[in-house]
Amino acid sequence: MKETKTTHEKTKRINIRVSEKDLQQIRAIAEEEGLPYQTYIASLLHKHAAGRLVEKPKE
């Protein structure tokens, strides 16, 4: 029987420095999305790495 590949691959812990202002904005957006901020950041990184992160046009 063939195993189904899951989307949950082994993860690696990283440490990054982010400005306080950026972190506050990220936390606010994550809260609006109903996600923990670290999960939201991981999602952004994954989308960028996969070439699926699309910038919204400025109004």
Residue, then its C-alpha position, 0 to 999 in steps of 0.5 A: m500500500k502506498e503511503t500518502k505524503t502529508t503536508h506536515e514535514k519535519t520542522k526546524r526551529i529558527n531565531i530571527r530579529v524583528s522590529e517591535k513595530d513589525l511584530q506588533q503588526i504581525r500579531a494583529i494580523a494573525e489575531e484577525e486571521g485567528l492564528p497564533y502569530q508564530t503559525y502565521i509567520a511560518s505560513l508566510l515563509h512557506k508561501h514565499a518559499a513556494g512562490r505563492l506569496v502575492e502582494k496586495p496592490k496599494e489602494 
